[in-house]
Amino acid sequence: MTTKKVIFTVFTLQIGLYLLIGDSILEKQIFNEFKEFNNRRLSNKYNVENDSIWNSFYFTSCRNEFFNDIEKVEKIVGETNPKRYKKSNSVKVQKSDFFRNHLEFYNEKIKEENAYNYIRFAACKINEIPFFYTKVELVESFSTHKDYHAMFYNEQMLNYKVEYIWIIFKWVRIKKINETN
């Protein structure tokens, strides 16, 4: 009898906490993925990071499930590079269309090379088992130019599939696969 109560309690907690905080905790995980991406970007030797080039960040999700609070996004961006973004108003964050590929995005944005460093981060829930599992597609890219061949080989545009499981109060990443190739 007590085993059934324990199982029922754990199951109820799993579902209840998922419904109450699951989406906000998943968004925190997505922000952690952005921080990892930004660290990779900042350490990439092909990233241009100086005072003469402006950084312009574009965030998007396919069904508007992430990045709805632009002030929160700007704060996270500012925290990832505090030397560059001493003032909170120096971070430029905009929304973009999730379903645009890298080529379309950079062809539209880059009018003059080496004027802006366009940084794009997109996330989309693509598969889930409610109360237990979700898969998220991530699209990450940055560039000051339109040399897509170089961007591909210099790891400036990457696509990932990330799998998470929900364990009572937290999303745990179980797998991250680079699907760029």
HELIX and SHEET records of a PDB file:
HELIX    1   1 THR A    2  SER A   43  1                                  42    
HELIX    2   2 ILE A   70  THR A   80  1                                  11    
HELIX    3   3 SER A   88  SER A   90  5                                   3    
HELIX    4   4 HIS A  102  LYS A  109  1                                   8    
HELIX    5   5 TYR A  148  TYR A  153  1                                   6    
SHEET    1   A 6 VAL A  93  LYS A  95  0                                        
SHEET    2   A 6 TRP A  54  SER A  61  1                                        
SHEET    3   A 6 TYR A 116  ILE A 129  1                                        
SHEET    4   A 6 TYR A 133  SER A 143 -1                                        
SHEET    5   A 6 MET A 157  ILE A 167 -1                                        
SHEET    6   A 6 LYS A 170  ASN A 178 -1                                        
END                                                                             
